[in-house]
Amino acid sequence: MLREAALRVTRPRVAVLSAVHDHPHADTDSIIGTVRGELPKVSRQAVYDVLHALSRTGLVRSIQPMGSVARYEARIGDNHHHIVCRSCGVITDVDCVVGAAPCLAESDTNGFTIDEAEVIFWGMCAACSPSPVPTTPNDPERNAGD
C-alpha cells in the first residue's frame, strides 16, 4: 500500500498504518501508544508526520467531530459517515445515507462539482442511552407518535 502511494516503506509508516487499521477512529495519542508498543523509541513528531503523509496520500482518512481531536481510520473511498455518542464519545461507521456518493442532494452547488458529503450523526450509544435504541430508522414503534 505504501509503495502504491509512492511512499517509502519504513518501520514507523508500517507501524502507524497497522495501528490505524487495527484501531478505527483512534486519536493520535492512542496511535502513538500502539506504535510505541512495537517501536518504543519512535517520536511523537514521527507519528504525526506519518499520519500527515498517510492522510495526504489517501491511505487513511482523518475525521474531527465537533469538540473532538482528530481521529484516523483506514476505511477510505466509500463516502461512509459516522455516528458519535454525545456521552462517551464512541464513534462508529454508518454506510452512505442514500444512494451513491455524495449521498445527499445539495440545494445549491455554488459552482462546485461535489463528489463527497460528510455527515456526522449525534446521539447516545446503546451503553449510554437511558432507553432502548431502535434498531432501524423505519421502526414503526419509534415513528408511532409522528
Solvent accessible surface area in square Angstrom, and as a share of the most:
residue,aa,sasa,rsa
1,M,112,0.50
2,L,8,0.04
3,R,187,0.68
4,E,161,0.72
5,A,24,0.18
6,A,94,0.73
7,L,18,0.09
8,R,179,0.65
9,V,67,0.38
10,T,34,0.20
11,R,162,0.59
12,P,40,0.25
13,R,47,0.17
14,V,67,0.39
15,A,4,0.03
16,V,0,0.00
17,L,16,0.08
18,S,48,0.31
19,A,2,0.02
20,V,1,0.00
21,H,87,0.39
22,D,96,0.50
23,H,86,0.39
24,P,81,0.51
25,H,17,0.08
26,A,11,0.08
27,D,31,0.16
28,T,15,0.09
29,D,84,0.44
30,S,55,0.36
31,I,1,0.01
32,I,5,0.03
33,G,48,0.46
34,T,55,0.32
35,V,1,0.01
36,R,92,0.33
37,G,70,0.68
38,E,101,0.45
39,L,18,0.09
40,P,101,0.64
41,K,196,0.83
42,V,16,0.09
43,S,55,0.36
44,R,105,0.38
45,Q,113,0.50
46,A,31,0.24
47,V,0,0.00
48,Y,93,0.35
49,D,78,0.40
50,V,12,0.07
51,L,2,0.01
52,H,119,0.53
53,A,8,0.07
54,L,0,0.00
55,S,38,0.24
56,R,152,0.56
57,T,47,0.27
58,G,35,0.34
59,L,20,0.10
60,V,4,0.02
61,R,35,0.13
62,S,54,0.35
63,I,4,0.02
64,Q,116,0.52
65,P,1,0.01
66,M,156,0.70
67,G,90,0.86
68,S,30,0.19
69,V,88,0.50
70,A,26,0.20
71,R,57,0.21
72,Y,24,0.09
73,E,1,0.01
74,A,20,0.15
75,R,88,0.32
76,I,71,0.36
77,G,88,0.85
78,D,62,0.32
79,N,12,0.06
80,H,1,0.00
81,H,0,0.00
82,H,1,0.00
83,I,67,0.34
84,V,7,0.04
85,C,4,0.02
86,R,157,0.57
87,S,70,0.45
88,C,77,0.46
89,G,27,0.26
90,V,77,0.44
91,I,16,0.08
92,T,68,0.39
93,D,46,0.24
94,V,45,0.26
95,D,93,0.48
96,C,37,0.22
97,V,60,0.34
98,V,106,0.61
99,G,62,0.60
100,A,88,0.68
101,A,58,0.45
102,P,30,0.19
103,C,8,0.05
104,L,85,0.42
105,A,105,0.82
106,E,83,0.37
107,S,124,0.80
108,D,94,0.48
109,T,49,0.29
110,N,114,0.58
111,G,78,0.75
112,F,147,0.61
113,T,133,0.77
114,I,67,0.34
115,D,112,0.58
116,E,92,0.41
117,A,17,0.13
118,E,108,0.48
119,V,27,0.16
120,I,46,0.23
121,F,83,0.35
122,W,82,0.29
123,G,24,0.23
124,M,84,0.38
125,C,33,0.20
126,A,84,0.65
127,A,99,0.77
128,C,40,0.24
129,S,26,0.17
130,P,129,0.81
131,S,66,0.43
132,P,130,0.82
133,V,73,0.42
134,P,56,0.35
135,T,133,0.77
136,T,71,0.41
137,P,98,0.61
138,N,123,0.63
139,D,35,0.18
140,P,107,0.67
141,E,151,0.68
142,R,137,0.50
143,N,55,0.28
144,A,83,0.64
145,G,79,0.76
146,D,146,0.76
